[in-house]
Amino acid sequence: MSTATAPLADSAIMLRRNMKHTLRNPTTVFNAVLFPIVIMLMFVKVFGGAFSVGVDYIDYATPGLLVMAVSYGLGATATAVNDDMTKGIINRFKTMDVSRGSVLTGHVVVTTVRCLAAEAALIGVAFLMGFDPKAGAVDWLGAIGLLVLLSFGAGWLTVAMGLAAKSVETAGLGTVPLIMLPFLSSAFVPADSMGAGVRQFAEYQPFTPIIETLRGLLAGNVSGGDAVVAVAWCVGFAVVGYVWAVSTFKKRA
Amino acid sequence: MTSSAIAVSGLRKAYGDKVVLDGIDFEVAAGSIFSMLGPNGAGKTTTVNILTTLLTADAGTVRVAGHDVAKATKQVRASIGVTGQFAAVDDLLSGRENLQLMADLKRVGSGDQVVKSLLERFDLEESADKMAVTYSGGMRRKLDLAMTLVGAPKIIFLDEPTTGLDPRSRRTMWGIVRDLVAEGTTIFLTTQYLEEADQLADRIVVLNQGRLVAQGTADELKRQIPGTHVRLRFADPQELGAAARILPAGTPDEEELVLRVPSDGQSRSLRALLDRLDEHALNAQEFSVHSPDLDDVFLALTGDTADVVAQRTDKEAIAR
């Protein structure tokens, strides 16, 4: 075993562990997949008719719902990380010659995989409800890439929150803002239609450019400016989350 | 290299103003069982955490398996196994998967074989494929220790391994620990149970309020406190007084009506003692031979400090 590949191999072992956890705890997956679908049905079938957004409401709302599905999937990660921390298993890993970040990397990758499963289910339901994207193959790749990047970035941020939280309960609570943010963005109605104050917040918060980019990609007319800002936010989440997570991990014995 | 598996000198650790370890020194010979005794909060777990690289010391040097824990952390981690106070098993994995996870992380060549033999050894085969969350306390401890043994570490740290276990599981654990030492493993054991240290340890240190208050073998420690004596309880103070006059070596306790007479505990000297009472027509209502055990040592060593502190505080209070 060479020292260069050891962290990768360790991460793969930890990922296998997290995958088993996910499969054995089907409610987590069910929750992550079901909740966004319920919200989708509610917005498209119940409220959607009353909103005037210029296009079919399902075409308008799907990108926002996809982003919401990511943020909703994060709660389980925060509690899982905190659970690891409080149960003492992390201390076992720390006293072993195991690369430091591998436990955390395992959580982040499994979060990304779980988010993508939720996205796939959501897109399937959207198509059943008449979703009609104009995106070409490259646009689709871009959209999927952005969702992966968002899951990955927000995943690191969530792992950091899970590590920093004092208990499992506060860890779960920590991700609530991430779930609330899409409601205060252009996910369900255009930011222009909001009241003063909320509008400015919606325009400048990270989820709006991400949703707009996704919307553009799926409609086949993406704006380069939004895309740069969206990618920058995702990379920013990842960097801040990573640095925060690793430093917290080292501190907590 | 010396034959010390662990060498600690001048180890200090404080959290803010609270001094947890106040300069401790000890050595653990390779292939022996070393036991650290102490009441709750004495600093046992902090010591284990420093020795196992979870915490860094404020001062002092610690060498484990010949490596400095501060500088050669990686090498230290590769030579140790740790079973902490709380079972560190993965609840959502089965016993077999938990062991396999350890074998994978330690890159054990024939992992399957190692896992199989550990399950056998710890009598966990029947539940091997059930999730650890369904295990009883004793089984979790066994699984935890089995996980620690994957890859055959040279030095094993056991932090209160039998706390909360029933007597039978405790004895099983002791058997396992003895087998390990027979195979040449070094064991660092912390415990609150004196019987455990007495049963297992080659060498014992007593930690109290961050300092080592005694070290030696169980016998050496027992010798540090008053030896074997006979306790005689009398019906009234007059009889106690009379007995104290004919047995001048004894120490009377007026309140409990008890006379403590030093004795070697042999039958001949006991008979002589009883004859002497008979000659003076004295009858002891209760008669017992008391040899010191580690409990006495422990209470004498750790209780005294507390008493001294209490007295000092009293005096300070009076002075004010």
Interface residues (C-beta under 8 A of the other chain):
Chain A: M1 D10 I13 R17 K20 H21 R24 N25 K87 G88 I89 N91 R92 F93 K94 T95 M96 D97 V98 A253
Chain B: N49 T52 T53 L54 L55 K74 R77 A78 I80 V82 G84 F86 A87 A88 V89 D90 D91 L92 L93 E97 L101 M102 D104 L105 K106 R107 M131 M147
